[in-house]
């Protein structure tokens, strides 16, 4: 049975000062294989929200062969977050619950 790992990142303007720390945390967890918990076949997702949910990051299935490409894609994705508007987690929760 596969596990599912979903990063849900608040990209509201109030989080802008934490941009670097967020990117480092996501990268660190992925580099560590979610602290040794991720296994081949597990699903990794990365969604963002502020005034709306953005689930455009493609879901990835973890494997040793795909590890580097997943790390590169998450680093590329985490860099350009806009960090604007106000956070409305309640708009994201229905989709998160279904994931």
DSSP file (Angstrom, degrees, kcal/mol; ACC not computed):
  #  RESIDUE AA STRUCTURE BP1 BP2  ACC     N-H-->O    O-->H-N    N-H-->O    O-->H-N    TCO  KAPPA ALPHA  PHI   PSI    X-CA   Y-CA   Z-CA
    1    1 A X              0   0    0      0, 0.0     2,-0.1     0, 0.0    41,-0.1   0.000 360.0 360.0 360.0 127.8    0.0    0.0    0.0
    2    2 A X        -     0   0    0     39,-0.1     2,-0.2     1,-0.1    40,-0.1  -0.447 360.0-133.6 -81.8 154.3    1.4    3.3   -1.0
    3    3 A X        -     0   0    0     36,-0.2    40,-2.4    -2,-0.1     2,-0.4  -0.652  13.3-139.5 -97.2 161.0    1.7    6.4    1.2
    4    4 A X  E     -a   43   0A   0     -2,-0.2     2,-0.5    38,-0.2    40,-0.2  -0.991  13.0-169.5-125.6 129.0    0.7    9.9    0.1
    5    5 A X  E     -a   44   0A   0     38,-3.2    40,-2.6    -2,-0.4     2,-0.5  -0.977   7.3-177.8-119.0 122.1    2.6   13.0    1.0
    6    6 A X  E     -a   45   0A   0     -2,-0.5     2,-0.5    38,-0.2    40,-0.2  -0.966  13.9-157.3-126.4 117.3    1.1   16.3    0.2
    7    7 A X  E     -a   46   0A   0     38,-2.8    40,-3.4    -2,-0.5     2,-0.5  -0.809   9.6-170.7 -86.2 128.0    2.8   19.6    0.9
    8    8 A X  E     -a   47   0A   0     -2,-0.5     2,-0.5    38,-0.2    40,-0.2  -0.959  10.5-166.1-121.6 110.2    0.2   22.4    1.2
    9    9 A X  E     -a   48   0A   0     38,-2.8    40,-2.1    -2,-0.5     2,-0.6  -0.851  19.0-135.2-110.3 127.0    2.0   25.8    1.3
   10   10 A X  E     +a   49   0A   0     -2,-0.5    40,-0.2    38,-0.2    77,-0.1  -0.680  23.5 177.9 -76.4 114.9    0.4   29.1    2.3
   11   11 A X        +     0   0    0     38,-3.1    73,-1.5    -2,-0.6    39,-0.2  -0.034  30.8 134.2-110.7  29.6    1.6   31.6   -0.3
   12   12 A X  S >  S-     0   0    0     37,-0.3     3,-2.1    71,-0.3     4,-0.3  -0.349  73.5-102.4 -72.7 161.2   -0.3   34.6    1.2
   13   13 A X  G >  S+     0   0    0     72,-2.4     3,-1.6     1,-0.3     4,-0.3   0.804 119.1  65.8 -57.5 -31.7    1.5   37.9    1.5
   14   14 A X  G 3  S+     0   0    0     71,-0.4     3,-0.3     1,-0.3    -1,-0.3   0.708  99.7  52.9 -64.2 -18.8    2.0   37.4    5.3
   15   15 A X  G X  S+     0   0    0     -3,-2.1     3,-2.0     1,-0.2    -1,-0.3   0.443  77.1 100.8 -94.7  -1.5    4.3   34.4    4.5
   16   16 A X  G X  S+     0   0    0     -3,-1.6     3,-1.6     1,-0.3     4,-0.3   0.850  77.7  56.2 -55.9 -39.2    6.6   36.3    2.1
   17   17 A X  G 3  S+     0   0    0     -4,-0.3    -1,-0.3    -3,-0.3     4,-0.2   0.655 106.4  52.5 -68.9 -13.3    9.3   36.7    4.8
   18   18 A X  G <> S+     0   0    0     -3,-2.0     4,-2.6     1,-0.1    -1,-0.3   0.284  75.7 110.1-102.0   8.3    9.4   32.9    5.2
   19   19 A X  H <> S+     0   0    0     -3,-1.6     4,-2.2     1,-0.2     5,-0.2   0.896  79.2  44.8 -52.6 -50.4    9.8   32.1    1.5
   20   20 A X  H  > S+     0   0    0     -4,-0.3     4,-2.5     1,-0.2    -1,-0.2   0.911 113.4  50.6 -64.0 -42.8   13.4   30.9    1.8
   21   21 A X  H  > S+     0   0    0      2,-0.2     4,-2.4     1,-0.2    -1,-0.2   0.873 109.0  51.5 -63.9 -37.9   12.6   28.8    4.9
   22   22 A X  H  X S+     0   0    0     -4,-2.6     4,-2.5     2,-0.2     5,-0.2   0.946 111.2  47.4 -63.1 -48.4    9.6   27.2    3.2
   23   23 A X  H  X S+     0   0    0     -4,-2.2     4,-2.5    -5,-0.2    -2,-0.2   0.909 113.5  48.4 -60.4 -42.8   11.7   26.2    0.1
   24   24 A X  H  X S+     0   0    0     -4,-2.5     4,-2.8     2,-0.2    -1,-0.2   0.885 111.0  50.6 -65.6 -38.8   14.5   24.8    2.4
   25   25 A X  H  X S+     0   0    0     -4,-2.4     4,-2.4     2,-0.2     5,-0.2   0.939 112.6  45.2 -65.2 -46.6   12.0   22.8    4.5
   26   26 A X  H  X S+     0   0    0     -4,-2.5     4,-2.3     2,-0.2     5,-0.2   0.945 116.3  46.3 -61.2 -48.4   10.4   21.2    1.4
   27   27 A X  H  X S+     0   0    0     -4,-2.5     4,-3.1    -5,-0.2     5,-0.2   0.911 111.9  51.5 -61.7 -43.1   13.7   20.5   -0.2
   28   28 A X  H  X S+     0   0    0     -4,-2.8     4,-1.9     1,-0.2     7,-0.3   0.902 110.3  48.2 -62.0 -42.2   15.1   19.1    3.1
   29   29 A X  H  <>S+     0   0    0     -4,-2.4     5,-3.8     2,-0.2     6,-0.5   0.910 114.8  45.5 -65.5 -41.5   12.2   16.7    3.6
   30   30 A X  H ><5S+     0   0    0     -4,-2.3     3,-1.6     3,-0.2    -2,-0.2   0.920 111.3  52.1 -68.1 -42.5   12.4   15.5    0.0
   31   31 A X  H 3<5S+     0   0    0     -4,-3.1    -1,-0.2     1,-0.3    -2,-0.2   0.873 110.7  48.9 -59.9 -36.5   16.2   15.1    0.2
   32   32 A X  T 3X5S-     0   0    0     -4,-1.9     4,-1.9    -5,-0.2    -1,-0.3   0.414 117.8-113.0 -83.6   3.5   15.8   13.0    3.3
   33   33 A X  H <>>S-     0   0    0     -3,-1.6     5,-2.4     2,-0.2     4,-0.7   0.923  77.7 -51.7  63.6  41.7   13.1   10.9    1.7
   34   34 A X  H >4<S-     0   0    0     -5,-3.8     3,-1.0     1,-0.2    -1,-0.2   0.920 109.0 -51.3  55.5  46.5   10.6   12.4    4.2
   35   35 A X  H 345S-     0   0    0     -6,-0.5    -1,-0.2    -7,-0.3    -2,-0.2   0.863 109.6 -50.1  57.5  40.4   13.0   11.4    6.9
   36   36 A X  H 3<5S+     0   0    0     -4,-1.9    -1,-0.2     1,-0.0    -2,-0.2   0.506 119.6 105.2  83.7   5.7   13.2    7.8    5.6
   37   37 A X  T <<5 +     0   0    0     -3,-1.0     2,-0.2    -4,-0.7    -3,-0.2   0.727  52.0  92.4 -91.3 -23.4    9.5    7.3    5.4
   38   38 A X      < -     0   0    0     -5,-2.4     2,-0.3    -6,-0.1   -34,-0.0  -0.507  54.3-174.9 -78.6 140.7    9.0    7.5    1.6
   39   39 A X    >   -     0   0    0     -2,-0.2     3,-2.5   -36,-0.1    23,-0.2  -0.870  39.2 -72.0-129.2 162.2    9.1    4.3   -0.4
   40   40 A X  T 3  S+     0   0    0     -2,-0.3    23,-0.2     1,-0.3     3,-0.1  -0.287 121.2  26.1 -52.4 131.0    8.9    3.4   -4.0
   41   41 A X  T 3  S+     0   0    0     21,-3.0    -1,-0.3     1,-0.4   -39,-0.1   0.246  88.0 131.8  95.9 -12.6    5.4    3.9   -5.3
   42   42 A X    <   -     0   0    0     -3,-2.5    20,-3.4    20,-0.2     2,-0.4  -0.407  55.7-123.0 -70.5 151.3    4.5    6.6   -2.8
   43   43 A X  E     -aB   4  61A   0    -40,-2.4   -38,-3.2    18,-0.2     2,-0.4  -0.810  20.6-163.3-102.0 136.2    2.9    9.7   -4.1
   44   44 A X  E     +aB   5  60A   0     16,-3.0    16,-2.5    -2,-0.4     2,-0.3  -0.968  12.3 176.6-117.7 131.4    4.3   13.2   -3.6
   45   45 A X  E     -a    6   0A   0    -40,-2.6   -38,-2.8    -2,-0.4     2,-0.4  -0.951  15.8-162.5-132.5 155.5    2.2   16.4   -4.2
   46   46 A X  E     +a    7   0A   0     -2,-0.3    11,-0.6    11,-0.3     2,-0.3  -0.925  16.8 170.6-140.8 111.8    2.8   20.1   -3.7
   47   47 A X  E     -a    8   0A   0    -40,-3.4   -38,-2.8    -2,-0.4     2,-0.3  -0.861  13.0-158.9-118.5 154.5   -0.1   22.5   -3.6
   48   48 A X  E     -aC   9  54A   0      6,-2.3     6,-3.4    -2,-0.3     2,-0.3  -0.902   8.6-176.4-127.1 159.6   -0.3   26.2   -2.7
   49   49 A X  E     +aC  10  53A   0    -40,-2.1   -38,-3.1    -2,-0.3   -37,-0.3  -0.992  24.4 141.7-152.3 149.7   -3.0   28.5   -1.6
   50   50 A X  S    S-     0   0    0      2,-1.4    38,-2.1    -2,-0.3    41,-0.2  -0.054  97.5 -12.0-140.9 -95.5   -3.7   32.1   -0.7
   51   51 A X  S    S+     0   0    0     36,-0.2     2,-0.3    33,-0.2    36,-0.1   0.572 142.7  17.9 -86.2  -7.8   -7.1   33.3   -1.9
   52   52 A X  S    S-     0   0    0      2,-0.0    -2,-1.4    40,-0.0     2,-0.3  -0.974  87.2 -99.0-152.5 162.6   -7.5   30.1   -4.0
   53   53 A X  E     -C   49   0A   0     -2,-0.3     2,-0.5    -4,-0.2    -4,-0.2  -0.681  26.2-163.8 -86.3 136.6   -6.0   26.6   -4.2
   54   54 A X  E     +C   48   0A   0     -6,-3.4    -6,-2.3    -2,-0.3     3,-0.2  -0.953  18.1 165.2-121.3 109.7   -3.3   25.9   -6.8
   55   55 A X        +     0   0    0     -2,-0.5    -8,-0.1    -8,-0.2    -1,-0.1  -0.146  36.2 120.4-113.2  35.6   -2.8   22.2   -7.4
   56   56 A X        +     0   0    0      2,-0.1     2,-0.2    -8,-0.1    -1,-0.1   0.714  39.4 103.7 -77.1 -21.6   -0.9   22.6  -10.7
   57   57 A X  S    S-     0   0    0    -11,-0.6   -11,-0.3    -3,-0.2     2,-0.1  -0.445  83.2-114.3 -61.0 125.8    2.3   20.8   -9.5
   58   58 A X        -     0   0    0     -2,-0.2    -1,-0.1     1,-0.1     2,-0.1  -0.406  26.9-112.7 -68.0 134.9    2.2   17.4  -11.1
   59   59 A X        -     0   0    0     -2,-0.1     2,-0.4   -14,-0.1   -14,-0.2  -0.411  36.3-153.2 -61.8 139.4    1.8   14.5   -8.7
   60   60 A X  E     -B   44   0A   0    -16,-2.5   -16,-3.0    -2,-0.1     2,-0.6  -0.931  12.0-139.0-120.6 142.4    4.9   12.4   -8.7
   61   61 A X  E     -B   43   0A   0     -2,-0.4   -18,-0.2   -18,-0.2     2,-0.1  -0.903  33.2-123.5 -99.5 121.2    5.4    8.7   -7.8
   62   62 A X        +     0   0    0    -20,-3.4   -21,-3.0    -2,-0.6     2,-0.3  -0.364  44.4 146.9 -70.7 137.1    8.5    8.3   -5.8
   63   63 A X     >  -     0   0    0    -23,-0.2     4,-1.0   -22,-0.1     3,-0.4  -0.951  58.2-109.3-156.5 160.2   11.3    6.0   -6.9
   64   64 A X  T  4 S+     0   0    0     -2,-0.3     4,-0.4     1,-0.2     3,-0.4   0.873 120.7  53.6 -58.7 -36.1   15.1    6.0   -6.5
   65   65 A X  T  4 S+     0   0    0      1,-0.2     4,-0.3     2,-0.1    -1,-0.2   0.825 113.6  40.8 -68.8 -31.8   15.3    6.7  -10.3
   66   66 A X  T  > S+     0   0    0     -3,-0.4     4,-2.5     1,-0.2     5,-0.2   0.486  87.1  97.7 -95.3  -3.8   12.9    9.7  -10.1
   67   67 A X  H  X S+     0   0    0     -4,-1.0     4,-2.4    -3,-0.4     5,-0.2   0.912  85.2  45.0 -52.4 -52.3   14.3   11.2   -6.8
   68   68 A X  H  > S+     0   0    0     -4,-0.4     4,-2.5     1,-0.2    -1,-0.2   0.893 113.3  49.3 -63.5 -41.5   16.6   13.8   -8.5
   69   69 A X  H  > S+     0   0    0     -4,-0.3     4,-2.4     2,-0.2    -1,-0.2   0.871 111.0  50.6 -68.3 -34.3   14.0   14.9  -11.0
   70   70 A X  H  X S+     0   0    0     -4,-2.5     4,-2.4     2,-0.2    -2,-0.2   0.916 110.8  49.3 -66.3 -42.7   11.4   15.3   -8.1
   71   71 A X  H  X S+     0   0    0     -4,-2.4     4,-2.1    -5,-0.2    -2,-0.2   0.924 113.1  46.8 -61.3 -44.8   13.9   17.4   -6.1
   72   72 A X  H  X S+     0   0    0     -4,-2.5     4,-2.5     1,-0.2    -2,-0.2   0.920 112.8  48.7 -64.4 -43.8   14.7   19.6   -9.1
   73   73 A X  H  X S+     0   0    0     -4,-2.4     4,-2.3     1,-0.2    -1,-0.2   0.898 111.9  48.2 -65.9 -40.4   11.0   20.1  -10.0
   74   74 A X  H  X S+     0   0    0     -4,-2.4     4,-2.7     2,-0.2    -1,-0.2   0.899 112.6  48.8 -67.9 -38.4   10.1   21.0   -6.4
   75   75 A X  H  X S+     0   0    0     -4,-2.1     4,-1.3    -5,-0.2    -2,-0.2   0.907 112.9  48.0 -65.5 -41.3   13.0   23.5   -6.1
   76   76 A X  H  X S+     0   0    0     -4,-2.5     4,-0.7     1,-0.2    -2,-0.2   0.883 115.3  45.6 -65.0 -38.8   12.0   25.0   -9.4
   77   77 A X  H  < S+     0   0    0     -4,-2.3     3,-0.2     1,-0.2    -2,-0.2   0.886 110.0  52.8 -73.2 -40.2    8.3   25.2   -8.3
   78   78 A X  H >< S+     0   0    0     -4,-2.7     3,-0.8     1,-0.2    -1,-0.2   0.778  98.9  66.9 -69.1 -26.7    9.0   26.6   -4.8
   79   79 A X  H 3< S+     0   0    0     -4,-1.3    -1,-0.2     1,-0.2    -2,-0.2   0.924  99.6  43.0 -63.4 -49.2   11.2   29.5   -6.1
   80   80 A X  T 3< S+     0   0    0     -4,-0.7    -1,-0.2    -3,-0.2    -2,-0.1   0.253  71.4 144.2 -90.8  16.1    8.6   31.6   -8.0
   81   81 A X    <   -     0   0    0     -3,-0.8    -3,-0.0    -4,-0.2   -62,-0.0  -0.273  46.8-140.7 -53.1 137.8    5.7   31.6   -5.5
   82   82 A X        -     0   0    0      2,-0.1    -1,-0.1     0, 0.0   -70,-0.1   0.825  14.4-154.5 -74.2 -33.2    4.0   35.0   -5.7
   83   83 A X        +     0   0    0      1,-0.2     2,-0.3   -72,-0.1   -71,-0.3   0.987  44.2 131.2  49.8  73.7    3.3   35.4   -1.9
   84   84 A X        +     0   0    0    -73,-1.5   -33,-0.2     2,-0.1    -1,-0.2  -0.921  37.0  22.5-145.4 168.6    0.3   37.7   -2.3
   85   85 A X  S    S-     0   0    0     -2,-0.3   -72,-2.4   -73,-0.2   -71,-0.4  -0.121  91.7 -54.5  67.0-163.7   -3.2   38.2   -1.2
   86   86 A X        -     0   0    0    -74,-0.2     2,-0.3   -73,-0.1   -75,-0.1  -0.820  53.0-105.2-113.3 150.7   -4.7   36.8    2.0
   87   87 A X        +     0   0    0     -2,-0.3   -36,-0.2   -36,-0.1     2,-0.2  -0.540  32.2 176.2 -76.8 134.7   -4.8   33.1    3.2
   88   88 A X    >>  +     0   0    0    -38,-2.1     3,-1.6    -2,-0.3     4,-0.6  -0.658   5.6 169.8-135.9  77.5   -8.1   31.3    2.9
   89   89 A X  H >> S+     0   0    0      1,-0.3     4,-2.0     2,-0.2     3,-1.1   0.821  73.3  70.1 -59.4 -31.3   -7.4   27.7    4.0
   90   90 A X  H 3> S+     0   0    0      1,-0.3     4,-0.6     2,-0.2    -1,-0.3   0.786  94.8  55.2 -59.9 -26.2  -11.1   27.0    4.1
   91   91 A X  H <4 S+     0   0    0     -3,-1.6     4,-0.3   -41,-0.2    -1,-0.3   0.770 112.6  42.2 -75.8 -25.2  -11.2   27.3    0.3
   92   92 A X  H XX S+     0   0    0     -3,-1.1     4,-2.1    -4,-0.6     3,-0.6   0.747  94.3  81.3 -90.0 -26.9   -8.5   24.6    0.0
   93   93 A X  H 3X S+     0   0    0     -4,-2.0     4,-2.8     1,-0.2     5,-0.2   0.836  85.0  56.4 -56.6 -41.9   -9.7   22.2    2.6
   94   94 A X  H 3X S+     0   0    0     -4,-0.6     4,-1.3     1,-0.2    -1,-0.2   0.924 112.8  42.5 -58.1 -42.0  -12.4   20.4    0.5
   95   95 A X  H <> S+     0   0    0     -3,-0.6     4,-1.3    -4,-0.3    -1,-0.2   0.885 113.6  52.0 -69.9 -38.5   -9.8   19.4   -2.1
   96   96 A X  H  < S+     0   0    0     -4,-2.1     3,-0.4     1,-0.2    -2,-0.2   0.918 108.0  52.2 -62.2 -43.5   -7.2   18.5    0.5
   97   97 A X  H  < S+     0   0    0     -4,-2.8    -1,-0.2     1,-0.2    -2,-0.2   0.835 109.8  49.3 -63.3 -33.3   -9.7   16.2    2.2
   98   98 A X  H  <        0   0    0     -4,-1.3    -1,-0.2    -5,-0.2    -2,-0.2   0.745 360.0 360.0 -77.3 -22.9  -10.4   14.4   -1.1
   99   99 A X     <        0   0    0     -4,-1.3    -1,-0.2    -3,-0.4    -2,-0.2   0.500 360.0 360.0 -67.9 360.0   -6.7   13.9   -1.8
